[in-house]
Amino acid sequence: MIDYYKCQYHFNASHSFDGNKEQVHSHTFTMILYIRNHSGRDRMIEIFLGRYEGMYLNELPCFAGNASIEAIGDYFYEQLKIKLSELNAELMQLDIGDTPLGVYQVCDRILLPTVNEKRS
């Protein structure tokens, strides 16, 4: 059995498809992190996400014009995995969505829902 916390965060930013400024649109992104040894890590995650609040993501060098949900998820996963590791925590999975209907998942191994997920 793997024990982890499932923590939800939100941030507001805009992006466009293929860097086309005529198609810029904003989202409230929802991000769910699955973290082992989560205690006291919220502030670091909020500071990390705060750097992207209100930004046009396509203009940031880390996305090199491609701010698709997949590119954002992959980048955040790799960055947060490093930062959490430095704090003695482990990022197991990241889910990110820009609409309630579509969620992109990033992980090194697939996490299956637990029996307790419906009750927690």
PyMOL commands that set and color helices and strands:
alter all, ss='L'
color gray80, all
select helices_A, chain A and resi 17-19+21-23+42-50+57-59+69-86
alter helices_A, ss='H'
color red, helices_A
select strands_A, chain A and resi 5-15+25-36+90-99+102-107
alter strands_A, ss='S'
color yellow, strands_A
deselect
rebuild
show_as cartoon
